Each structure stands twice: as C-alpha cells, then as structure tokens.
Amino acid sequence: MCIAVSFWLILPELAVGQLPSSPSSLQVIVNSHEDGAIQPDDKLTLREAIELVNGNLQVQQLSQSEKAQVQPSQGNARIEFNLPESETTIKLQQELPPLATPGLVVDGTTQSGYNASRSATAEIAIPIAIVAIAPASDKNILRGLTVVADGVQIRGLSIYGFRSSAQGATLTTPPADIFISHRLPPPNTKQQQPPNSHFPFGGKDVPPKGVVIENNWLGITPDEKMPEKTSSFGVYVFNSTGTTIRRNRISFHEGSGIITSVRAENTAMLENIIIGNGIAGMPDAVRLEGVIANSQLQGNLICGNDGAGVYLFKPTGQVKIRDNRIIFNGKRLRRAAVYLMGNAHQVMDNEIRNQTGPGVAVTPFFPSRGSGFGSAMANVIQNNRFGELEGLSIDLNTQQQLDVSDFQRGDGPNPKRNSPNRRQETANGAVNAPEFASSELLIVNGKVLIDGKADPGSQVQIYRVLGTENKYGPLSEPLAIFTVDEQGKFSGSLTGLQAGDRISASATHPQYGTSEPAFNAKVGGVGGASRDKTIQIPIQIPQCVSKPPEPTPEPIPVPEPVRIKVPRIIHFALDKDFISQESAAVLNQVVKLLQEYPFIIIEIEGHTDIRASDEYNLDLGKRRAMSARNYLLKKGIAPERMTIRSFGEKQRRTAGNSRIDTARDRRVEIIFQDTRGLEIILEEQENDLQIESRTN
C-alpha cells in the first residue's frame, strides 16, 4: 500500500472543555481485552482507563467491580494491565481517545507473565511483549495510541495492524501504531512545511515534550509473526520535541518504522531493532524530515528493510547517526544505506554493508522553490566500516543528475573540483577526494609509507579495503588519520599491512565535510615489488537477528557422595508435646549431622492422630514442632537453619485406628534440604514410640 499523506491533521475529538484543570492522578488496571461502549459492568477496558486518566470519565460512574481496579497514584497517572492469561490481545472497535494527561505511563510490563530479562533476540535485548493492541478483524483503524501530552510513557506493548483503508488516496491524517502530535489539529495545509513564520501553527498548537516509547513491539505480534493486517507506520512523530524511542522492536510496516514530520527536535532513537519495513509504501526504515535539530540515531540494528536504512528528506537541523548496524537493506528499492540531505550531520562509527546501493549518499536539495540549488555542507562521515555495496562507500551527488532516483542511488565518482560553481552544485561543497602519490605503496622496515594530496586544512582518514576488487574502496576498516598541510600534502606511515593489501581514504574538511573515497592503492614490497592479494569476504547468509543462546549453568564441583544414615522421625505421647528421653537420643543424631554439615537446613513438621478437632490438632502439631526446634536450639543449631510447619491430623502415616497406628501418627518429621553431594539414608525408627495404655 503506497500512502500519500497531506498534512491536515485531524485528531479524535477531545472533550477539552470536560477536562478538569488539575485531574487527580489515578492508577487504573485494565482487566478486560474487550472494547466497546463505556458502561458500568464488571470489566474495565483500555478505553475506559484512558477516559478515566484524561478526566472525561469519573470514578463515581463505574461499577463496584470497576472501582476495585482504580486507586490514587503516588506519582503520575498510570494505566496497568491484569488481563486473563488467554485474553491478552485487546481488539479495538474504533480509535482510542488520545493520551492527554501529562506524565501518564501506559505500562504493559505490569501484565502477569512479562519477563524483563527474557528477550527473543540476542543482538539487542528487548523483552517479549505480552499485552497486544490491534484492530478487531473487521475494523480498519488509523492509529493505535495517540500522544498529545508532555511526558507520556508507553512501554512493554505489542501494537500492530493500524492503517488506512484507502490505497493510494491522499489522507488527511497519517496512520501509525503510535502517533505523537499537539492536542489541537493545525489548519489545513496541502504540503508539509517546517514550523516557521509562514507555517500556520497557532500558539495553542504546542508540541508535547519528553515522550518516551520503550520496550514495545510495533508492527509485530508477540509470537514474532507478521500480522494479517500490516501497519502503515510504526512511530510517527508529527509534532513533538524531546521524544525518546528506545529499545523497541519495529517490523513489518508498509511504510517506515520511524518517521518524523513537521517538528521533531531532540528526537533520540536508541537501541531499536528495525527490520523488514517499507513493504508497500515508503520503503525506508527511518525517514526523518521537518525540524529535526539535535536528534540522534544511535545503537540501532537496521536490517532487511526495503529501501534505505536512514533517509533524511529536506530536514531542518542536524542529526547524529552513530554506532548503528545498517545491513542487508535495499531489498525492494535500490538506494543508499544512509541518504542525507541537509547540513552538519554526523555519520560515525557505523557498520554499513550489504546494500543494493552506495553506503552514504549526500545530495544538495532545493531550499525553496525557485531559489536554485543549495549545497549540503559539513556532513562528517568517519570511522564507519563499509562492505558489500553496489556503489561507493560515500557518494556526493551533483546537480548534473536531476532525477530523484539518481540522487537516491548515487551518481558515482565525481571529477576533481575545477570551478567555484562546483561548491554550490555538489554535496559537501564538492570537497575533493584524496589522491595517493602512487598506486603502489612501499614497505620499508615493516612500515608502509604513504603520501598524497587533498584539500588544504582537511584530515585524511586511511582505510583498509576488503572484499572483491573495486577501484574505490570499500572503506572497510579505519586505520589512521593524517593532517593535510597548507600546500595540500599529507604523509605518514602505517604498520600491520602486508604486500598485496589495499587501502583507500577519505578527506574531511571542517567547512565542507567528508569527501568520496580515494582511488585505491596497493601495498608492494621493498623496491615496489607487489603481489596480488585481494582478500575475499565470505558470502554471508542474510540474518538480522538470532535467538539468545540457552544459558549454560556454570559447573558446580560435586564432591564424592558421602552416605550418612540418620533418623528423621520422633514420636510423642497422647496429647503431649514434650521430648522424651528416647526422642532426645534420636534428636542428638540429628544434631551431630547438622554440626558436621553446616550448609544443611531443615524443615520440622508437626503431626497428630485424628482425635480432637482440626483447630486443636493444628495447634498441637505446631507445639510439637516447636519443642523439637527448641531442643535443637539448645544444642547450638542456628535458628535460621530451621523452619517449622504443622499439618495436624491431615497427613497420617497409617490408615488404621489401633493403639500402634495412632502412636505412629503422633510425631515430628524432619526434612533435610541443601545436602550438597551428601547421600542421606533416612532411617525409620520406633525406639521412642509411645503407645497409650489400654486404660487410657
């Protein structure tokens, strides 16, 4: 489904006039997976919970059963979950009310069975969601959760299946699993513009701040499957500042997994798993546009998406793209793994490989209609590890290639800058790629001697080239950085290289940013002799995530088994709880064992025969167990090593009612625990059996 969106935002109708000026904080527990009309019954639904915390539904309107699920919160308002084990998917009949209470926490981690330490993936640990939110099978619903207030937190949920029923039609409001925007809709506008003096945002259109989306599964079911109905987008930041999108698993969306729109300053996208998105619309895993100043994309796994891993479209402000694995993307549309428009972005310390296109493409774009080309300058692209690309590691596009597909795929190596106009018409100010003085490098005393030319004032980063033969890279492994002097020359030496190795380089200028790769140079021997040494990288079977290995318990040394015989039962007289002399002799054997093996703990269980009431016998059994424990205490056994229980008459030893049978029932049993390699043979003894006389 390819969805065109015009950005006239229509939110679900908010009863703003009904909101109290300062609603009290509530903790509301959702105990029903059903959805429908709000009414007093014995179940509290998610819709009712949202209306309660928003102040649109009063606690007094609930049934007694529902009131039991609501209590004052010690801090911010909270929505928690206690759904039946077999009914953990909430099937919505219509769109939910927006989350309109500042600081609200919607917390799926409270559901029974949620395990914060259990992850389905080894690469980034994201707990498995239990509670799911999805449209009913016969419903098309635009959005799962809509956030319009500051400080809202959404965590531990699986949200999927939210989309538009219109295929190819222009929508007045974007669909998404989670949608973040201001409370009131902006005026109708036919095209997106950043919020400046010409953009029709009013003073009341305040973007929510500090929203946190973490540990959710978006677009994917709790059993790791693609749902029958796929979502349009994952997290849609339409208008917000300071949003954090952290440790979410985002998959199987028709469009992008994360997308920004009009305003998204200070957005932090951290340690997410973003896989298999863009299957029917915008193909890119992360699409950033609008005002995105001071945003960052760090520590994410971005894999197997249909287009680019990261796609910046006419943004205002800069983004840091660092420490990400951006691999096996471009599965449907060939384009760069990272596509940049704009100024002062940083792409650093990433792994970028297996892309059906270049690694990083930087392109000039139109600042405004009719103003001609601007140039994207000072985009820094350093310390990345590139490999298996269908294009350059870094490709700076020029205006000579006007078609958008050329921009996205890159236009190949640029000629050397030969006029001031090239600064304006080429990305990164047409900074020149470095040039090695020779394509054959010498090894002298174990060091490879390097010298060459680059733009004065720049720094040249040298890379090892791995993989199949290519004239320009790939820039596989950063090795060293050399400074270029005022005459445009750099020189230095490297160790750890051998004859036949290949290197390349890129230059970074403080004003213009990073260049395309240098023409590769090959390391030769002393006097220039060289041998061909193309290092082949094994073909990798595409795999984005793997399951965590089963934990292997550390082996515990097992000592040679020691066989010990010890009695485990002492007996009592009728209706008595004192220790007889014979029973004391038995307990002395237990004392000896406990003193010799201080790691053994015991449970002391008291029992009676069936005469007298249950209540009396429970008490008598307890007194007998206490007598045995007290005897052991007096012999120096620590109290923390012993627990007592009473079973009264509930666990008889025999089925008969003779005097011997009842004497056997009047007992204390000792249960030995934590025996650590000991083989304890429990002896049955009746030397202390106290049989009542016939006259009793």
C-alpha positions in Angstrom: 0.0 0.0 0.0 1.6 3.3 -1.1 0.1 6.0 1.0 0.1 9.7 0.1 -0.4 12.0 3.0 -1.4 15.6 3.1 -0.7 17.0 6.5 -4.0 18.4 7.6 -4.1 16.7 11.0 -7.4 15.5 12.4 -7.2 14.0 15.9 -10.0 12.2 17.5 -12.4 14.6 19.1 -11.2 15.7 22.5 -13.7 16.8 25.1 -11.3 19.6 26.1 -14.0 21.5 28.0 -14.6 18.5 30.2 -11.0 18.1 31.3 -10.5 19.3 34.9 -7.8 21.9 35.3 -5.8 19.6 37.5 -7.1 16.0 37.4 -6.0 13.8 40.2 -3.5 11.1 39.4 -5.0 7.6 39.2 -3.6 4.1 38.9 -6.0 2.2 36.7 -5.7 -1.6 36.0 -7.2 -2.8 32.7 -8.6 -6.3 33.3 -10.5 -6.9 30.1 -9.4 -7.4 26.5 -12.8 -6.2 25.2 -13.6 -2.9 23.6 -16.9 -1.0 23.0 -19.2 1.4 24.6 -18.2 2.9 28.0 -20.6 1.5 30.6 -20.6 0.2 34.2 -20.1 -3.5 34.2 -17.7 -6.0 35.8 -14.8 -5.3 33.4 -12.5 -2.3 33.0 -11.3 -1.8 29.4 -8.4 0.2 28.0 -10.8 2.8 26.5 -12.3 3.3 29.9 -8.9 3.6 31.5 -7.8 6.3 29.1 -11.0 8.3 29.7 -10.5 8.0 33.5 -7.0 9.3 33.5 -8.0 12.0 31.0 -10.7 13.2 33.4 -13.5 12.5 30.9 -14.9 9.6 33.0 -15.4 9.9 36.7 -14.7 7.1 39.1 -18.3 7.5 40.5 -19.6 6.4 37.1 -18.0 3.0 37.4 -19.5 -0.2 38.8 -18.2 -1.6 42.1 -16.1 -4.2 40.2 -14.6 -1.5 38.1 -13.9 0.8 41.1 -11.8 -2.0 42.6 -9.4 -1.5 39.6 -8.8 2.2 40.4 -6.8 3.8 43.1 -4.9 7.0 43.6 -1.4 7.0 42.2 1.5 8.0 44.3 3.0 9.8 41.3 1.9 10.3 37.7 -1.2 8.7 36.4 -0.7 5.1 35.3 -2.5 2.5 33.2 -1.5 -1.0 34.1 -2.7 -4.4 32.9 -4.0 -7.6 34.5 -5.6 -9.4 31.6 -6.6 -13.1 31.7 -3.7 -15.3 30.5 -5.6 -16.4 27.4 -7.0 -13.0 26.6 -4.0 -10.6 26.3 -4.9 -9.1 22.9 -7.1 -6.0 23.0 -9.1 -5.9 19.8 -10.3 -2.3 19.2 -13.7 -1.4 17.7 -12.7 2.2 17.0 -9.8 4.6 17.6 -8.9 5.1 21.2 -9.0 8.6 22.8 -5.7 10.4 22.8 -3.4 10.1 25.8 -3.9 13.7 27.0 -2.6 13.6 30.6 0.9 14.9 31.2 3.2 12.3 32.7 0.9 9.4 32.0 2.5 5.9 32.0 0.9 3.1 29.9 2.8 0.1 31.2 2.4 -3.3 29.6 5.3 -4.6 31.7 2.8 -5.0 34.6 1.0 -7.9 32.9 1.4 -11.2 34.6 4.0 -13.3 32.7 6.1 -10.4 31.5 9.7 -11.1 32.0 12.1 -8.1 31.8 15.1 -10.4 31.4 13.7 -12.6 28.6 14.5 -11.5 25.1 13.7 -13.2 21.8 16.8 -11.6 20.2 20.5 -11.8 21.0 21.7 -8.7 19.2 19.7 -6.2 21.4 17.8 -7.4 24.4 14.2 -6.3 24.2 11.7 -8.1 26.4 8.9 -10.0 24.8 5.6 -8.1 24.9 2.6 -9.9 26.3 -0.2 -7.3 26.0 -1.2 -6.6 22.4 -3.3 -3.8 20.9 -4.8 -4.4 17.4 -7.9 -3.5 15.5 -10.7 -6.1 15.5 -10.6 -8.3 12.4 -13.5 -6.5 10.7 -12.2 -2.9 11.5 -9.8 -0.5 9.8 -8.4 1.9 12.4 -5.9 4.6 11.7 -3.9 4.7 14.9 -3.1 2.5 18.0 -2.1 5.1 20.6 -2.1 8.9 20.0 0.0 11.0 22.3 -0.8 14.7 22.8 0.6 15.5 26.3 4.1 16.1 27.8 6.0 13.2 29.4 3.8 10.4 28.3 5.5 7.0 28.5 4.4 3.9 26.6 6.2 0.6 27.4 6.0 -3.1 27.1 3.2 -3.4 24.5 2.7 -5.1 21.1 0.8 -2.7 18.8 0.1 -3.7 15.2 -2.4 -3.6 12.3 -3.2 0.2 12.3 -3.6 1.5 8.8 -5.8 3.3 6.3 -8.3 1.5 4.2 -7.6 4.0 1.3 -5.0 2.6 -1.0 -3.1 5.3 -2.9 -5.5 8.0 -1.8 -4.5 11.3 -0.1 -5.1 11.1 3.6 -5.9 14.0 5.9 -4.1 12.4 8.8 -1.3 9.9 9.0 -1.9 6.4 10.3 0.6 4.8 12.8 0.9 2.3 15.6 1.9 5.3 17.8 1.2 8.9 16.7 2.7 11.9 18.5 1.4 15.4 18.0 -0.1 18.5 19.7 -3.5 18.5 21.2 -5.4 20.6 18.6 -5.2 20.0 14.9 -3.4 22.5 12.7 -5.1 24.2 9.8 -5.4 22.5 6.5 -2.2 22.6 4.5 -1.7 20.9 1.2 2.1 20.3 1.7 4.4 19.9 4.6 6.5 22.9 5.7 8.7 23.4 8.7 7.1 25.5 11.6 8.4 29.0 10.8 6.7 32.4 10.4 4.9 31.2 7.3 3.7 27.9 8.7 0.1 28.1 10.0 0.7 26.8 13.6 -1.0 28.9 16.2 0.2 29.5 19.8 -2.1 26.8 21.1 -0.5 24.2 18.9 2.1 23.3 21.5 4.1 20.1 20.7 4.2 17.5 23.5 7.6 17.3 25.1 9.6 14.4 26.6 7.5 11.5 25.3 9.1 8.1 25.9 8.4 5.0 23.7 10.4 2.0 25.0 10.4 -1.8 25.0 7.5 -2.1 22.7 6.9 -4.5 19.7 5.4 -2.4 16.9 4.0 -4.0 13.8 4.9 -7.4 15.0 2.9 -9.9 17.1 4.1 -11.3 20.5 4.9 -14.6 18.7 7.2 -12.8 16.3 5.0 -13.0 13.3 3.8 -10.6 10.7 0.1 -9.8 11.4 -2.6 -10.5 8.8 -3.1 -6.7 8.7 0.2 -4.8 8.5 0.5 -1.3 10.0 1.2 1.8 7.8 3.9 3.3 10.1 5.5 2.4 13.4 6.2 5.6 15.4 5.1 8.8 13.7 6.5 11.9 15.3 4.3 14.5 13.6 4.9 17.4 16.1 6.9 16.8 19.2 10.2 17.8 20.9 12.5 15.6 23.0 10.8 12.3 22.1 12.8 9.2 23.1 12.3 6.0 21.0 14.3 3.4 22.9 14.7 -0.4 22.7 11.7 -1.1 20.5 11.3 -3.9 18.0 9.8 -2.4 14.9 8.9 -4.6 11.9 6.6 -5.3 9.0 5.2 -1.8 8.4 4.0 -0.8 4.9 6.0 2.4 5.3 8.8 3.5 7.6 9.3 2.0 11.0 10.1 5.5 12.4 9.1 8.7 10.6 9.2 12.4 11.6 7.2 15.1 10.0 6.7 18.8 10.8 8.6 19.1 14.1 10.8 16.6 15.9 13.7 18.4 17.6 15.9 16.5 20.0 14.4 13.1 19.0 16.5 10.2 20.4 16.2 6.9 18.5 18.3 4.5 20.6 19.0 0.7 20.5 15.9 -0.3 18.4 15.6 -3.3 16.2 14.1 -2.1 12.9 13.6 -4.9 10.5 11.5 -5.6 7.4 9.8 -2.3 7.0 8.7 -0.4 3.8 7.0 -3.5 2.3 4.3 -1.5 0.4 4.9 2.2 0.7 7.8 4.5 1.9 10.5 1.9 1.8 13.0 3.3 4.3 13.4 2.0 7.8 13.9 5.5 9.4 12.6 8.6 7.5 13.5 12.0 9.0 12.0 15.2 7.7 10.8 18.5 9.1 12.7 20.2 12.0 15.0 17.5 13.5 17.7 19.6 15.1 19.8 17.9 17.7 18.4 14.5 17.0 20.3 11.2 17.2 20.1 7.7 15.9 22.4 5.5 17.9 23.0 1.9 18.7 20.2 0.6 16.4 20.1 -2.6 14.4 18.6 -1.6 11.0 18.3 -4.7 8.8 16.3 -6.2 5.9 14.2 -3.1 5.1 13.0 -2.4 1.6 14.9 0.9 1.0 17.4 2.9 2.8 18.2 2.3 6.4 18.1 6.0 7.2 16.6 8.6 4.8 16.8 12.3 5.5 14.4 14.3 3.3 14.8 18.1 3.3 15.3 18.4 7.0 16.0 21.5 9.1 18.7 20.9 11.7 21.3 18.2 12.1 21.3 14.5 13.1 24.0 12.3 14.7 24.0 8.8 13.2 26.4 6.7 15.3 27.2 3.2 16.3 24.4 1.6 14.3 24.4 -1.7 12.3 22.8 -0.9 8.9 22.9 -4.1 7.0 21.1 -6.0 4.2 18.8 -3.1 3.3 17.5 -2.1 -0.1 15.6 -5.3 -0.6 12.9 -3.7 -2.8 14.3 -0.4 -4.0 17.9 0.2 -4.7 19.2 3.3 -2.8 21.9 4.3 -0.3 22.0 2.7 3.1 22.1 6.2 4.5 20.7 9.1 2.4 21.5 12.6 3.6 20.0 16.0 2.7 20.9 19.0 4.8 23.9 20.3 6.7 26.2 19.3 9.6 25.0 15.7 10.0 27.4 13.2 11.5 27.6 9.6 10.3 30.2 7.9 12.5 31.3 4.5 13.9 28.6 2.6 12.0 28.7 -0.8 10.3 27.2 -0.3 6.8 27.2 -3.3 4.5 25.3 -5.5 2.1 23.4 -2.6 0.5 21.9 -2.5 -3.0 23.3 1.0 -3.5 26.0 3.2 -2.0 26.9 3.3 1.7 26.2 7.0 2.4 24.8 9.3 -0.3 24.8 13.1 0.3 22.8 15.3 -2.1 22.1 19.0 -2.5 18.4 19.9 -2.4 16.2 22.9 -3.1 16.0 25.2 -0.1 12.8 26.7 -1.5 11.1 26.7 -4.8 12.7 28.9 -7.4 15.8 29.6 -5.4 18.1 27.3 -7.2 20.3 24.6 -5.7 21.8 24.8 -2.2 24.6 22.5 -1.1 24.7 20.2 1.9 27.9 21.1 3.6 30.0 19.9 6.6 28.4 16.4 6.8 31.0 14.4 8.6 31.3 10.7 7.6 34.1 9.0 9.6 35.2 5.8 11.3 32.5 3.7 9.6 33.0 0.1 8.3 31.7 -0.4 4.8 31.4 -3.6 2.8 29.5 -5.4 0.1 28.0 -2.3 -1.5 26.6 -1.7 -5.0 28.2 1.8 -5.2 30.7 4.0 -3.4 31.1 4.0 0.4 30.5 7.7 0.3 28.8 9.3 -2.8 28.5 13.1 -3.1 25.7 13.8 -5.7 25.8 16.7 -8.1 23.0 18.7 -9.7 24.0 17.3 -13.0 22.0 14.2 -12.1 18.5 15.7 -11.7 16.3 12.6 -11.3 15.4 11.7 -7.8 16.3 8.1 -8.3 19.9 9.2 -9.3 20.1 11.0 -6.0 19.0 8.0 -4.0 21.3 5.6 -5.8 24.2 7.9 -6.1 25.9 9.2 -9.2 29.3 7.6 -8.9 32.8 9.2 -8.5 33.0 12.9 -9.1 35.7 14.6 -11.2 38.1 16.8 -9.4 36.6 20.2 -8.5 37.5 22.6 -11.3 35.4 25.7 -10.7 33.9 27.7 -7.8 30.4 26.7 -9.1 31.0 23.1 -8.2 30.9 24.2 -4.5 27.3 25.2 -5.0 26.1 22.4 -7.2 27.7 19.4 -5.4 27.0 17.9 -2.0 29.5 18.7 0.8 30.8 21.6 -1.2 32.5 19.3 -3.7 35.3 18.5 -1.3 37.9 16.6 -3.3 38.7 13.0 -2.7 42.3 12.4 -1.6 44.9 11.3 -4.1 47.8 8.9 -3.3 51.1 9.9 -4.8 51.4 6.4 -6.2 49.0 3.5 -6.7 51.9 1.2 -5.4 53.0 1.8 -1.8 56.4 0.7 -0.4 57.1 -1.3 2.7 60.3 0.0 4.4 61.4 -1.5 7.7 58.0 -3.0 8.2 56.2 0.3 7.6 54.0 1.3 4.7 55.0 4.8 3.5 52.0 6.9 2.5 51.9 10.4 0.9 49.4 12.2 -1.2 47.3 15.3 -1.9 44.0 16.6 -0.5 42.2 19.9 0.1 44.3 22.1 2.4 43.0 22.1 6.0 41.4 18.8 5.8 42.2 15.5 7.6 42.7 12.3 5.6 41.4 9.0 7.1 43.1 5.9 5.8 41.1 2.7 5.5 41.9 -0.9 4.7 40.0 -2.2 1.7 38.4 -5.7 2.0 36.3 -7.7 -0.4 36.2 -8.0 -4.2 38.2 -5.8 -6.5 36.9 -2.3 -6.7 38.7 0.9 -7.7 37.2 3.0 -4.9 37.0 1.1 -1.6 35.0 -0.1 0.1 36.2 1.7 3.2 36.3 -1.4 5.3 38.5 -0.7 8.3 39.6 2.7 9.7 43.4 2.6 10.2 44.8 6.2 10.8 44.2 9.9 10.3 46.8 12.2 8.7 46.6 16.0 8.6 46.8 17.9 5.3 49.2 20.9 5.3 48.6 24.3 3.7 50.1 23.1 0.5 47.6 20.3 0.3 50.0 17.5 1.1 49.8 14.6 3.7 52.2 11.9 4.6 52.8 9.2 7.2 53.4 5.5 7.7 51.3 2.5 8.8 52.2 -0.8 10.4 50.4 -4.1 10.2 50.0 -4.1 6.4 51.4 -6.7 4.0 52.3 -6.8 0.4 49.1 -7.1 -1.6 46.9 -5.3 0.9 44.8 -2.4 -0.4 44.0 0.9 1.1 41.7 3.8 0.4 41.0 7.1 2.1 38.5 10.0 2.5 39.2 13.6 3.4 37.1 15.6 5.9 37.2 19.4 5.7 35.9 21.4 8.7 33.8 23.7 6.5 32.6 21.3 3.8 32.6 17.8 5.4 33.8 14.5 4.1 34.8 13.5 0.6 34.2 10.5 -1.6 36.8 7.7 -1.4 40.2 7.9 -3.0 41.3 5.7 -5.8 42.6 2.5 -4.1 46.4 2.0 -3.6 48.1 -1.4 -3.3 50.9 -2.2 -0.9 54.0 -3.6 -2.6 57.3 -5.0 -1.2 60.7 -3.3 -0.9 61.6 -1.7 -4.1 58.0 -1.8 -5.3 57.5 -5.5 -5.8 54.0 -6.5 -5.1 51.7 -9.5 -5.3 48.0 -9.6 -5.8 46.3 -10.1 -2.5 42.5 -9.5 -2.8 41.1 -10.5 0.5 37.8 -12.3 -0.1 35.0 -11.8 2.4 32.9 -14.9 2.8 29.4 -14.6 1.4 27.0 -14.1 4.4 23.6 -15.6 4.5 21.3 -12.7 5.4 20.4 -12.9 9.0 19.2 -9.9 11.0 18.6 -11.4 14.5 19.3 -14.6 16.3 17.9 -16.1 19.4 19.8 -15.8 22.6 21.7 -19.0 23.4 20.3 -21.1 26.2 22.1 -20.3 29.4 24.8 -22.8 30.3 25.0 -23.1 34.0 28.5 -23.0 35.4 29.6 -26.4 36.5 29.4 -26.8 40.3 32.0 -29.1 41.7 30.3 -32.2 43.0 32.2 -33.9 45.8 32.3 -37.6 46.2 29.0 -38.7 47.7 29.0 -39.3 51.4 26.5 -41.8 52.6 25.0 -40.9 56.0 22.3 -42.7 57.9 20.1 -40.5 60.1 16.7 -40.9 61.7 14.0 -38.4 60.6 11.1 -39.0 62.9 10.5 -38.7 66.7 7.2 -39.7 68.5 5.0 -38.2 71.2 2.7 -39.4 73.9 -1.0 -38.9 73.7 -1.9 -35.2 73.8 1.7 -34.3 74.8 4.4 -32.1 73.2 7.5 -32.7 75.3 10.6 -34.5 74.1 11.0 -37.9 75.8 14.4 -39.3 76.7 14.2 -41.8 73.8 13.3 -39.0 71.4 16.1 -36.8 72.7 18.6 -39.6 71.8 17.2 -39.6 68.3 17.5 -35.8 68.0 21.1 -36.0 69.2 21.9 -37.9 66.0 20.3 -35.0 64.0 22.4 -32.5 66.0 25.6 -34.3 65.1 24.7 -34.3 61.4 23.8 -30.6 61.4 27.0 -29.7 63.2 29.2 -31.6 60.8 27.5 -30.2 57.7 26.6 -26.5 58.4 25.1 -26.0 54.9 22.2 -28.3 55.6 18.9 -26.6 56.5 15.8 -28.4 57.8 12.1 -28.1 58.0 10.4 -29.5 61.1 6.8 -30.8 60.6 4.4 -31.5 63.4 1.7 -34.2 63.2 -1.1 -35.6 65.4 -3.6 -38.5 65.4 -7.2 -37.9 64.3 -8.7 -37.4 67.8 -9.8 -33.8 68.8 -10.8 -31.0 66.4 -8.8 -29.8 63.4 -8.0 -26.5 65.1 -6.8 -28.2 68.3 -4.6 -30.7 66.3 -3.0 -27.9 64.2 -2.0 -26.2 67.4 -0.8 -29.4 69.0 1.3 -30.2 65.9 2.8 -26.8 66.0 3.7 -27.2 69.7 5.4 -30.5 68.9 7.4 -29.0 66.1 8.4 -26.1 68.3 9.6 -28.5 71.0 11.9 -30.3 68.6 13.2 -27.0 67.3 13.8 -25.7 70.8 15.7 -28.8 71.7 18.0 -28.3 68.7 18.4 -24.6 69.5 19.6 -25.6 72.9 22.2 -27.9 71.3 23.6 -24.9 69.3 21.8 -25.2 66.0 21.3 -21.7 64.5 17.7 -20.6 64.3 18.0 -19.5 60.6 18.6 -23.1 59.6 15.2 -24.3 60.8 11.6 -23.7 59.9 8.5 -25.3 61.3 5.1 -26.3 60.0 2.1 -28.0 61.4 -0.1 -30.4 59.5 -2.2 -31.5 62.5 -4.1 -34.7 61.6 -4.0 -34.2 57.8 -1.1 -36.4 57.0 -1.5 -39.7 58.8 1.2 -42.4 58.5 -1.3 -45.3 58.6 -5.0 -45.9 57.7 -5.7 -48.0 60.9 -7.0 -46.9 64.3 -5.2 -49.3 66.6 -3.1 -48.0 69.5 0.1 -48.6 67.4 -1.4 -46.8 64.4 -2.3 -43.7 66.4 1.1 -43.8 68.2 2.8 -43.6 64.8 0.7 -40.6 63.8 1.9 -38.6 66.9 5.2 -37.5 65.5 7.6 -34.8 64.2 9.2 -35.4 60.8 12.5 -33.7 59.8 13.0 -32.7 56.1 16.7 -32.2 55.1 17.5 -29.7 52.4 20.6 -28.5 50.5 22.5 -31.6 51.1 25.3 -30.7 48.5 26.6 -34.1 47.5 25.6 -36.0 50.6 23.6 -39.2 50.2 21.4 -39.2 53.3 19.7 -42.5 54.1 16.7 -41.7 56.2 16.1 -44.3 58.8 12.7 -45.3 60.1 12.9 -45.8 63.9 10.3 -46.5 66.5 12.5 -46.8 69.6 10.7 -43.8 71.1 7.2 -44.9 70.1 4.8 -44.1 73.0 1.8 -46.4 72.9 -1.0 -45.4 75.2 -2.1 -48.0 77.8 -5.3 -49.8 77.5 -6.8 -47.9 80.4 -6.5 -44.5 78.5 
